[in-house]
Amino acid sequence: MSWIRNKLAAYRDRIACHEGGRTYSYADFLELIDQAAAKLPSGNRQVVEVQAPTTIEGLATLLAIAARGHIALPLPLELPAAEQAKMRQVAATSPLYDQLQGSGLILFSSGTSGEPKGMLHNFDALLQRYRNIRPRQDRNLLLLLIDHIGGLDSAFRCLFAGSTLVVPTARTPEAAGAAIATHQVNVLPASPTFLNLMLLNGVAASHDLSSVEIIAYGAEAMPQTVLTRLGEAFPNAQLQQKFGTSETGAIRIKSAANSSLFFRIQDSETQWKVVADELWLKTPSRILGYLNASNDSLEADGWYRTGDLVETDDQGYLRILGRASALINVGGQKVHPAEVEAVLNTVPGITASKVFAKPAPITGSAVACEIVVNKEQDLRAWKRAIRKHCRGQLAPWKIPSSIAVVDAFAVNRRMKHA
């Protein structure tokens, strides 16, 4: 792992991070890594919790753990105490640790039961994917926490290129706008949900965001209407779709166009195929397995069944339709929530929508939705407007039968709809 230190040392005079009112150089970052290493246990490999008062210290601790060959367990202080306790319990011991060659990294994602689902990465293999990143001098906003593959990818892709991380004072649209304006951020990685919140809150009107050159969106499906509005709000910015999974790490892709949701996988280390509309991936950084869940999605020959449903075009481009687990079964008819949301978001006055299943006595499930609106109208009028708008665009069973108007959607710590 000496390549990591050599790469960071080459940037020692550059700025590594702005966080909490302080500026850290790469020389400071290397010192933080050394300080973290001095506190690590000696001897046999252990699971080491990563809890740091700042993001840059947390990243330094992760790299120190990797260099020592331990297993890192990121537990950001923002996590509820009960959730932290569950993660500690899951990570305490596992037969998978005996299969690990080199350092390890434990990440958690939400399981179908709502319980945190732990997975074990070969941390060396994950970091190796950043070894050949070319030097750049960008200023990247970091919104996601370092216990998330998207947050780690944004951070490592920035630091191993010698660029500057900018951590806002809070993970809110207003704080993000302030950080962009103060530090002239030119790369904005964020989820579609967070980007939509920035648009709805008028952040571009209250802060100078003209420095933004690249908006990298991912972590969930992007509504076409939000992508169009982003293009209008940031006419000089490139809109780049990002893709990856907690199980494989980030995958290099290229969007078909600024205004398109189609992308092509352009990663020399990644194989892909579509099986029954589901995207399968094969990468050298796939997890070894789950600590507390079935490994059914992990094929013995190295393939990972992502659970993402996709469509392809004749040029080899892909478009994410949604999660297989989110499909709504209406009397045997399958409904993609994203398809319905795409139509709802074009109803005049609707600024955001969320579609989900609701129990129904005859069909088993029915399509329900919540909408955020920008004009006053009673619920009965919204129901009429939605049904009129959807006719001819959606099959009858796809039109929401239950509609609710809400002030805003809750956002979880992954920056997605809660």
Buried (B, 14 or more C-beta within 10 A) or exposed (E): BEEBBEBBEEBBEBBBBBBEEEEBBBBBBBEBBEEBBEEBEEEEBBBBBBBBEBBBBBBBBBBBBBBBBBBBBBBBEEBEEEBBEBBEEBBEEBEBBEEBEBBBBBBBBEBEEEBBBBBBBBBBBBBBBBEEBEEBEBBBBBBBBBBBBBBBBBBBBBBBBBBBBBBBEEBBBBBBBBBBBEBEBBBBBBBBBBBBBBBBBEBBEEBEBBBBBBBBBBBBBBBBBBBBBBBEBBEEBEBBBBBBBBBBBBBBBEBBEBEBBBBBBEBEEBEBEBEEEBBBBBBBBBBBBBBBBEEEBBEEEEBBBBBBBBEEEEEEBBBBBBBBEBBBEBEEEEBBBBBBBBBBBBBEBBBBBBBBBEEBEEBEBBBBBBBBBEEEEEEEEBBEBBBEBBEEBBEEBBBBBEBEBEEEBEBEBBBBBE
